[in-house]
């Protein structure tokens, strides 16, 4: 399917307070609706501020008091933006998320695979949600909060001077939803809700319209050009309406869609990456150019990784917010996986004390700066061979005289870390150099606990769309 355009319209509402000279913020002046510029010779100009300081978002009165007192927000270190101001190149602060392995008992699919952010959660996230990159709760759930202040300044010419004639104050909230399954048959998609959370509306801005739309940019992995739209706009294009209408209903929706063929090994993963950011655009007769303000940039990945769920076609394609490092936690007090949690935790605390013996051993995967890389045997022949090699190295060692005897009666597995399903597995030295030989750990672990831990890991890979080569980590609590 060919989609119409790559820029989404997300109209959003806001409220305004008129703040002419001598009028307190939030109060109505005696004459809130001055004559049009044509009648009075007044030229209007908009100044827009987008504020991400979480303390100012909570305390917008401080912003209004500063603007009324000084005529700007310079003393708060905030400069106005214009239509010439584009989002800065993306610079990610360290971001990660974790889920507990108990969410996937016996490797079962959770009733709610997404755990989307609610408006209340986004509101309470504070600094995380107000960062330029937003808050990524998990691979499917994103939110961004901003304080938006737009002031209309009217200047009478030739010698009348300038004064504020309108003011918008709102706290836009954007909540994004990654998806499993297709948009139609084969295309991938994501959905966004926008709430403007308006505070004031009065003065000249009551005659204004506000569009809040997404600008997007995308590309297919390895420069592929199999389709025209790696990141286009779907049927939900948002809304363009008057501010008065938005005061009554401040919600809007938008969809991003990425074209693809049906998931298959022949087509490959069909990965597309996408950037998006909101644009706030006002329309009122008499405005100078510069009524556009560009919000912060977010990012997504679309994929059609058939190997994630060979028996579940609905999970073979999807979208995630990829500007984060995912993790899954095993807990020592979680009895069904306690033996595996103990093995991983003990081994990483004292690598040189593990088996096989190596004094300079390193074991990755403890955190977002110390990650493992997923090895998906279903992704191709080379991945299948490397996975088999990881298992072979472990199996041979566990059958050797160097392996201690089992701790007692009962059924035990020879558990390995790093997992065979990672590029850091036991056979790494056969592919990446002899310096990696022996950099793994094995231990006898209760069979049911070992297999439960493996089932949970496999389901997490599928549910959270951990693709071949993706980095992840495994905290131990």
Backbone torsions as a table, in degrees:
resi	resn	phi	psi	omega
1	UNK	NA	136.1	176.4
2	UNK	-95.4	123.3	-179.2
3	UNK	-93.2	153.3	-166.7
4	UNK	-67.8	-38.1	-175.5
5	UNK	-160.0	166.0	-178.1
6	UNK	-106.5	11.9	177.4
7	UNK	-123.1	122.1	-176.7
8	UNK	-94.3	141.4	175.6
9	UNK	-98.1	122.3	179.8
10	UNK	-124.4	81.0	-176.0
11	UNK	-70.1	145.6	-174.7
12	UNK	-139.6	154.3	-175.4
13	UNK	-101.7	159.0	174.2
14	UNK	-158.3	162.9	177.8
15	UNK	-113.7	152.2	-174.7
16	UNK	-122.7	149.6	169.0
17	UNK	-123.9	129.7	177.1
18	UNK	-76.3	127.8	-179.9
19	UNK	-129.6	69.5	172.0
20	UNK	-72.6	167.3	-178.9
21	UNK	-55.3	132.3	177.7
22	UNK	82.7	5.2	179.3
23	UNK	-113.6	127.2	-178.9
24	UNK	-70.2	150.3	178.1
25	UNK	-58.1	133.7	177.7
26	UNK	92.5	-13.4	179.1
27	UNK	-92.4	147.9	176.0
28	UNK	-85.0	131.8	173.2
29	UNK	-74.0	169.2	-179.5
30	UNK	-64.4	-34.3	-176.9
31	UNK	-128.4	82.9	-172.1
32	UNK	-76.8	-8.7	-175.1
33	UNK	-126.0	82.1	-179.6
34	UNK	-65.6	164.5	180.0
35	UNK	-63.4	163.6	-178.2
36	UNK	-69.4	159.5	178.8
37	UNK	-56.1	-35.4	-179.0
38	UNK	-62.6	-36.7	-176.7
39	UNK	-79.0	-34.9	-171.9
40	UNK	-106.7	-8.2	-173.8
41	UNK	71.2	31.3	179.3
42	UNK	-99.6	131.1	175.8
43	UNK	-107.5	133.1	-175.2
44	UNK	-106.4	147.6	178.6
45	UNK	-141.6	135.5	179.4
46	UNK	-97.5	139.2	169.4
47	UNK	-120.2	131.2	-174.1
48	UNK	-124.8	134.9	174.9
49	UNK	-123.1	130.7	172.2
50	UNK	-112.7	119.8	-168.4
51	UNK	-118.0	129.0	-178.9
52	UNK	-114.9	5.0	176.4
53	UNK	-69.9	117.3	-175.2
54	UNK	-61.2	-30.7	179.1
55	UNK	-69.6	-37.1	178.3
56	UNK	-74.2	-32.6	176.0
57	UNK	-61.6	-39.1	178.3
58	UNK	-75.1	-29.8	-174.2
59	UNK	-119.2	67.8	-176.3
60	UNK	-69.5	-20.4	178.4
61	UNK	-63.1	-34.6	176.4
62	UNK	-61.2	-39.0	178.0
63	UNK	-64.7	-46.3	-178.9
64	UNK	-64.5	-41.2	179.1
65	UNK	-63.1	-40.5	179.4
66	UNK	-65.7	-42.4	-179.7
67	UNK	-64.5	-42.1	-179.5
68	UNK	-67.6	-37.8	-175.6
69	UNK	-76.6	-39.5	-171.9
70	UNK	-112.0	-13.5	-178.1
71	UNK	80.4	2.4	177.7
72	UNK	-156.1	-179.9	174.8
73	UNK	-114.5	21.6	-177.5
74	UNK	-59.5	-37.9	-177.3
75	UNK	-68.8	-16.4	174.2
76	UNK	-93.0	1.3	-179.8
77	UNK	77.0	25.6	-175.8
78	UNK	-121.1	121.2	179.2
79	UNK	-99.7	149.0	176.1
80	UNK	-68.6	153.1	176.5
81	UNK	-107.4	162.4	179.7
82	UNK	-135.8	-180.0	177.6
83	UNK	-68.3	-10.5	176.7
84	UNK	-89.1	-7.5	-178.1
85	UNK	-91.0	114.1	178.3
86	UNK	-104.8	159.9	178.5
87	UNK	-56.7	140.3	178.3
88	UNK	-69.0	153.9	175.3
89	UNK	-51.3	139.2	-172.2
90	UNK	-63.4	125.9	174.6
91	UNK	-129.6	106.8	-173.2
92	UNK	-83.0	128.2	164.2
93	UNK	-73.9	153.9	179.5
94	UNK	-53.8	126.2	-178.4
95	UNK	-137.5	140.4	179.2
96	UNK	-158.5	166.6	172.3
97	UNK	-145.6	159.2	176.1
98	UNK	-134.1	150.7	169.5
99	UNK	-125.2	151.7	179.0
100	UNK	-84.7	139.7	-177.2
101	UNK	-62.9	-22.6	179.9
102	UNK	-64.1	-11.2	175.8
103	UNK	-67.9	-16.3	-175.2
104	UNK	-124.9	57.5	-177.6
105	UNK	-61.2	133.0	-178.7
106	UNK	55.8	24.7	178.4
107	UNK	71.2	23.0	-177.3
108	UNK	-81.2	150.9	176.5
109	UNK	-73.8	129.1	-179.2
110	UNK	-68.9	150.9	178.6
111	UNK	-60.0	-37.2	176.4
112	UNK	-116.2	99.5	-177.1
113	UNK	-74.3	-11.9	-169.8
114	UNK	-101.7	-44.3	-172.6
115	UNK	50.7	58.3	-176.8
116	UNK	-63.1	152.4	174.0
117	UNK	-69.8	134.7	171.5
118	UNK	-90.2	164.6	176.5
119	UNK	-59.4	-39.1	179.9
120	UNK	-64.3	-41.9	178.0
121	UNK	-62.8	-42.4	179.4
122	UNK	-63.0	-42.0	178.9
123	UNK	-62.1	-40.7	-175.8
124	UNK	-82.8	-9.8	-176.9
125	UNK	-70.4	-17.7	173.8
126	UNK	59.0	-122.5	-173.6
127	UNK	-60.6	-35.4	-178.5
128	UNK	-60.8	-44.2	-176.8
129	UNK	-76.5	-20.1	-178.1
130	UNK	-96.6	0.9	173.9
131	UNK	-65.3	153.3	176.9
132	UNK	-53.5	-34.3	-179.6
133	UNK	-83.2	-7.0	-177.3
134	UNK	76.0	-172.6	178.4
135	UNK	-112.8	124.0	174.6
136	UNK	-105.5	102.0	-179.2
137	UNK	-66.6	-41.7	173.9
138	UNK	-157.5	-176.1	-175.1
139	UNK	-58.6	-20.4	-174.7
140	UNK	-107.9	0.1	-166.0
141	UNK	-136.6	120.4	-173.5
142	UNK	-134.0	143.7	169.7
143	UNK	-147.1	151.8	-178.8
144	UNK	-140.9	131.7	178.0
145	UNK	-123.2	143.0	-179.1
146	UNK	-145.4	150.0	166.9
147	UNK	-99.2	124.0	-177.0
148	UNK	-114.0	126.7	178.0
149	UNK	-126.7	122.8	179.6
150	UNK	-127.0	122.0	-178.4
151	UNK	-113.4	130.6	173.2
152	UNK	-95.1	122.8	178.2
153	UNK	-110.6	122.8	177.7
154	UNK	-102.5	129.9	-179.7
155	UNK	-118.4	120.0	176.9
156	UNK	-84.5	134.1	-178.8
157	UNK	-120.3	151.5	11.9
158	UNK	-88.3	-21.3	-171.0
159	UNK	-131.1	26.8	-172.9
160	UNK	-86.4	-14.5	-177.0
161	UNK	81.2	175.7	-175.6
162	UNK	-120.9	150.2	175.5
163	UNK	-155.3	153.9	175.3
164	UNK	-65.9	136.7	178.9
165	UNK	-125.7	-1.6	177.5
166	UNK	-170.4	152.7	-178.4
167	UNK	-150.0	131.2	174.6
168	UNK	-107.7	133.0	172.5
169	UNK	-131.2	125.5	179.4
170	UNK	-152.3	161.7	177.1
171	UNK	-122.5	82.0	-178.2
172	UNK	-58.8	138.3	175.8
173	UNK	-127.8	122.5	178.0
174	UNK	-113.3	123.2	178.7
175	UNK	-118.8	121.5	-177.0
176	UNK	-106.5	145.4	-177.9
177	UNK	-125.1	108.7	168.1
178	UNK	-68.9	162.3	-172.3
179	UNK	-136.4	149.0	163.7
180	UNK	-105.8	140.9	-177.0
181	UNK	96.3	170.8	-168.8
182	UNK	-98.3	162.3	170.8
183	UNK	-98.2	96.1	-164.3
184	UNK	81.3	-140.6	-175.9
185	UNK	-81.8	-54.0	-166.0
186	UNK	-122.9	-18.2	-176.9
187	UNK	-77.3	153.5	180.0
188	UNK	-102.2	157.8	-173.9
189	UNK	-155.4	167.4	173.8
190	UNK	-144.8	157.0	-175.8
191	UNK	-127.0	143.6	179.2
192	UNK	-130.0	136.8	168.1
193	UNK	-106.0	138.2	177.4
194	UNK	-123.1	128.9	171.3
195	UNK	-124.7	133.4	-177.1
196	UNK	-92.6	-13.4	176.4
197	UNK	43.3	61.6	-174.5
198	UNK	-71.6	150.6	179.3
199	UNK	-111.4	-42.6	-176.2
200	UNK	-140.8	148.6	172.6
201	UNK	-152.0	116.8	176.5
202	UNK	-166.7	176.3	176.2
203	UNK	72.5	-154.6	-175.5
204	UNK	-60.0	-28.0	-176.2
205	UNK	-69.6	-12.8	176.2
206	UNK	-67.6	-16.4	176.4
207	UNK	-94.3	1.9	-172.3
208	UNK	-91.2	157.1	167.8
209	UNK	-107.4	152.6	177.6
210	UNK	-132.8	121.9	169.1
211	UNK	-103.9	133.4	168.7
212	UNK	-124.8	110.8	-175.0
213	UNK	-127.3	164.0	177.7
214	UNK	-97.3	133.4	162.0
215	UNK	-98.3	137.3	-176.1
216	UNK	-129.4	157.3	174.0
217	UNK	-148.1	137.6	-177.9
218	UNK	-150.9	163.8	176.5
219	UNK	-152.6	154.9	175.6
220	UNK	-87.6	149.8	-178.5
221	UNK	-57.5	142.1	178.1
222	UNK	61.2	26.7	176.0
223	UNK	71.1	16.6	-178.9
224	UNK	-61.3	146.7	179.9
225	UNK	-130.9	40.3	-176.7
226	UNK	-67.7	-25.8	-178.1
227	UNK	-134.2	169.4	-177.8
228	UNK	-90.2	-22.7	-169.2
229	UNK	-127.3	86.5	173.4
230	UNK	-69.2	-24.6	-177.2
231	UNK	-155.7	86.6	-176.0
232	UNK	-114.8	-175.6	-178.5
233	UNK	-103.3	133.9	179.1
234	UNK	-87.6	-153.6	-175.7
235	UNK	-70.0	-30.7	177.8
236	UNK	-84.4	103.1	-176.7
237	UNK	-102.7	1.5	179.1
238	UNK	91.5	-138.8	-169.0
239	UNK	-161.4	142.1	174.7
240	UNK	-127.6	114.6	-171.0
241	UNK	-152.7	171.2	176.5
242	UNK	-72.7	153.9	177.7
243	UNK	-64.1	-31.1	177.0
244	UNK	-63.6	-39.2	177.1
245	UNK	-67.2	-38.6	179.3
246	UNK	-69.3	-25.0	175.8
247	UNK	-64.8	-33.5	179.2
248	UNK	-78.3	-31.6	-178.0
249	UNK	-149.7	108.8	-169.7
250	UNK	-101.5	19.7	-177.7
251	UNK	-101.1	153.4	175.0
252	UNK	-153.7	161.4	-179.7
253	UNK	-133.5	154.6	173.5
254	UNK	-149.4	150.8	176.7
255	UNK	-123.7	139.5	169.5
256	UNK	-107.0	137.8	-175.8
257	UNK	-132.6	138.7	179.2
258	UNK	-122.8	120.2	-177.9
259	UNK	-69.4	144.6	178.5
260	UNK	-162.9	164.2	169.5
261	UNK	-87.3	172.4	177.6
262	UNK	-59.0	142.0	180.0
263	UNK	-60.1	132.8	178.1
264	UNK	-167.7	157.5	176.7
265	UNK	-62.5	-34.4	-178.8
266	UNK	-64.7	-36.9	-178.9
267	UNK	-83.9	-16.6	-176.9
268	UNK	76.0	-169.2	-174.4
269	UNK	-73.7	-18.3	179.1
270	UNK	51.3	46.9	-177.3
271	UNK	-73.0	133.5	171.2
272	UNK	-127.5	138.9	175.0
273	UNK	-110.8	150.2	-171.0
274	UNK	-142.4	137.5	167.5
275	UNK	-112.7	148.8	179.5
276	UNK	-145.2	151.9	171.5
277	UNK	-155.3	149.5	179.1
278	UNK	-80.0	148.9	173.3
279	UNK	-124.1	130.5	-179.8
280	UNK	-105.9	115.4	-171.2
281	UNK	-127.4	122.7	-178.3
282	UNK	-105.7	151.9	-179.9
283	UNK	-137.0	118.0	176.0
284	UNK	-154.6	132.1	-178.4
285	UNK	-54.4	130.2	178.2
286	UNK	100.6	-6.3	179.3
287	UNK	-70.5	139.8	167.9
288	UNK	-73.1	163.1	168.9
289	UNK	-56.8	151.0	-179.3
290	UNK	112.1	20.6	180.0
291	UNK	-93.5	13.9	180.0
292	UNK	-110.5	135.5	175.5
293	UNK	-131.5	132.6	-176.6
294	UNK	-101.7	126.1	179.3
295	UNK	-81.7	-172.9	-174.5
296	UNK	-78.0	155.2	-174.2
297	UNK	-89.2	137.2	169.7
298	UNK	-117.4	172.1	-177.6
299	UNK	-141.4	153.8	179.6
300	UNK	-141.3	161.8	170.3
301	UNK	-129.1	133.1	174.4
302	UNK	-109.2	141.4	179.1
303	UNK	-146.9	160.7	173.0
304	UNK	-129.3	59.5	-174.7
305	UNK	-80.8	90.3	-176.5
306	UNK	-56.5	-32.1	-173.8
307	UNK	-74.9	-13.1	179.4
308	UNK	-62.8	-34.4	-174.5
309	UNK	-150.7	75.0	-177.0
310	UNK	-56.9	-30.4	-178.1
311	UNK	-99.9	2.9	-177.7
312	UNK	-130.8	81.9	-175.7
313	UNK	-54.6	-31.1	-178.9
314	UNK	-65.5	-18.3	179.8
315	UNK	-104.1	8.9	-178.4
316	UNK	-83.5	-6.8	177.0
317	UNK	-143.0	149.8	-177.8
318	UNK	178.4	-169.6	-178.2
319	UNK	-142.4	147.7	177.8
320	UNK	-140.6	156.9	169.2
321	UNK	-87.0	108.8	-164.5
322	UNK	-97.7	3.8	-178.3
323	UNK	-88.4	51.8	-179.5
324	UNK	-159.1	160.0	176.0
325	UNK	-107.6	120.6	-177.1
326	UNK	-83.5	153.1	176.0
327	UNK	-145.1	151.7	174.1
328	UNK	-126.0	131.1	-173.2
329	UNK	-98.0	134.2	163.8
330	UNK	-104.2	141.3	-179.7
331	UNK	-115.1	137.8	179.0
332	UNK	-64.4	-27.3	-179.4
333	UNK	-91.8	7.1	177.0
334	UNK	-94.5	95.0	-168.5
335	UNK	-52.0	-42.2	-177.7
336	UNK	-61.2	-19.0	179.7
337	UNK	-129.6	16.0	-171.7
338	UNK	-60.3	-40.3	-178.5
339	UNK	-62.8	-39.2	178.4
340	UNK	-70.2	-42.1	177.7
341	UNK	-59.9	-42.8	178.2
342	UNK	-62.7	-43.4	-179.1
343	UNK	-60.7	-50.9	-177.1
344	UNK	-64.5	-46.5	-178.5
345	UNK	-62.2	-46.6	179.9
346	UNK	-64.3	-42.4	-176.6
347	UNK	-64.6	-40.9	-179.2
348	UNK	-73.4	-29.0	176.8
349	UNK	-70.8	-32.1	-176.8
350	UNK	-141.7	70.5	-176.1
351	UNK	-57.5	-38.9	-176.5
352	UNK	-69.8	-14.6	178.3
353	UNK	-92.6	5.6	-178.0
354	UNK	-92.5	172.3	176.3
355	UNK	-112.6	135.6	-1.4
356	UNK	-68.1	156.1	-174.2
357	UNK	-77.6	129.2	172.7
358	UNK	-157.9	121.6	-171.1
359	UNK	-68.7	-27.5	-177.6
360	UNK	-104.8	25.3	-174.2
361	UNK	-65.3	140.0	171.8
362	UNK	-123.0	141.8	179.4
363	UNK	-130.4	111.1	-175.8
364	UNK	-81.7	172.1	170.5
365	UNK	107.5	11.8	-175.4
366	UNK	-80.8	-22.3	-175.8
367	UNK	-164.4	179.1	-175.2
368	UNK	-65.8	-17.1	175.2
369	UNK	-100.1	4.9	-176.0
370	UNK	-143.5	78.2	-163.8
371	UNK	-105.9	163.6	166.2
372	UNK	-101.0	163.3	176.2
373	UNK	-119.6	129.6	-176.9
374	UNK	-69.5	134.7	172.9
375	UNK	-113.0	110.6	-176.3
376	UNK	-101.6	105.6	-176.0
377	UNK	-61.5	-24.7	179.3
378	UNK	-77.8	-6.1	-174.9
379	UNK	-77.0	-19.8	-179.3
380	UNK	169.3	174.1	-176.9
381	UNK	-62.1	-44.0	-177.9
382	UNK	-64.7	-38.1	178.3
383	UNK	-67.6	-39.6	178.3
384	UNK	-63.3	-41.1	179.9
385	UNK	-66.8	-39.8	-179.3
386	UNK	-69.8	-38.4	175.6
387	UNK	-60.3	-45.8	178.6
388	UNK	-61.6	-36.9	178.1
389	UNK	-65.2	-41.4	175.9
390	UNK	-57.5	-44.8	-179.8
391	UNK	-67.4	-38.3	-179.3
392	UNK	-62.7	-46.3	-178.9
393	UNK	-60.5	-44.1	-179.7
394	UNK	-66.8	-45.8	-178.6
395	UNK	-59.5	-43.6	-179.6
396	UNK	-64.7	-41.2	179.8
397	UNK	-66.8	-41.9	-176.9
398	UNK	-66.2	-20.7	177.0
399	UNK	-92.3	-2.9	-175.5
400	UNK	-87.9	168.1	179.5
401	UNK	-68.1	-18.8	-179.3
402	UNK	-73.7	-14.6	-179.3
403	UNK	-84.7	125.5	178.1
404	UNK	-60.9	158.4	178.5
405	UNK	-68.0	161.5	176.9
406	UNK	-62.4	149.1	-172.3
407	UNK	-71.6	-9.1	-179.0
408	UNK	165.6	-170.5	179.1
409	UNK	-67.4	161.5	-178.4
410	UNK	112.2	176.8	-177.8
411	UNK	-96.2	129.0	-179.1
412	UNK	-131.7	147.7	169.7
413	UNK	-110.0	151.9	172.2
414	UNK	-86.0	97.1	-175.8
415	UNK	-81.5	140.2	179.9
416	UNK	-120.0	150.7	171.2
417	UNK	-145.4	129.5	7.7
418	UNK	-72.0	158.6	-175.4
419	UNK	-59.3	151.7	173.5
420	UNK	-62.0	-23.8	-179.3
421	UNK	-87.3	28.1	175.3
422	UNK	-133.7	155.9	175.9
423	UNK	-71.8	-10.8	175.6
424	UNK	-90.9	10.2	-178.6
425	UNK	-64.8	-179.6	-167.7
426	UNK	-63.0	-23.9	-178.4
427	UNK	-95.3	15.4	-176.9
428	UNK	-55.4	-37.3	-177.1
429	UNK	-63.1	-23.9	179.8
430	UNK	-74.3	-16.2	-175.8
431	UNK	-117.0	-29.4	-172.4
432	UNK	-122.5	6.5	175.0
433	UNK	117.5	150.9	-174.6
434	UNK	-64.7	-18.3	179.6
435	UNK	-63.0	-15.9	-179.2
436	UNK	-95.5	-1.3	-176.6
437	UNK	-64.7	132.9	177.8
438	UNK	80.0	3.9	-179.6
439	UNK	-87.3	62.3	173.8
440	UNK	-152.3	169.9	-179.4
441	UNK	-131.3	142.9	174.2
442	UNK	-128.2	150.4	179.0
443	UNK	-157.6	146.0	172.1
444	UNK	-72.4	125.8	-177.8
445	UNK	-131.6	142.0	175.5
446	UNK	-45.4	129.1	-172.1
447	UNK	-60.1	-45.0	-177.6
448	UNK	-64.7	-36.5	178.3
449	UNK	-68.8	-40.9	179.4
450	UNK	-62.9	-43.5	-176.6
451	UNK	-75.1	-31.7	174.1
452	UNK	-64.9	-43.2	178.9
453	UNK	-62.1	-40.3	178.5
454	UNK	-66.4	-37.9	178.5
455	UNK	-65.0	-40.9	178.9
456	UNK	-65.2	-42.5	179.9
457	UNK	-61.4	-44.8	180.0
458	UNK	-61.8	-41.6	178.9
459	UNK	-67.8	-37.5	177.4
460	UNK	-62.8	-43.1	176.0
461	UNK	-51.6	-47.0	-177.2
462	UNK	-70.5	-49.3	-174.2
463	UNK	-62.8	-44.4	-175.8
464	UNK	-93.4	9.2	175.2
465	UNK	55.1	56.3	174.6
466	UNK	-86.6	103.9	-173.2
467	UNK	-85.4	165.7	176.2
468	UNK	-55.1	127.3	-179.0
469	UNK	89.3	-11.2	179.3
470	UNK	-65.8	142.1	175.7
471	UNK	-85.3	143.0	176.8
472	UNK	-155.0	173.0	179.4
473	UNK	-141.2	163.9	-174.0
474	UNK	-131.7	89.0	176.8
475	UNK	-68.0	151.5	174.6
476	UNK	-120.5	122.9	177.8
477	UNK	-108.5	NA	NA
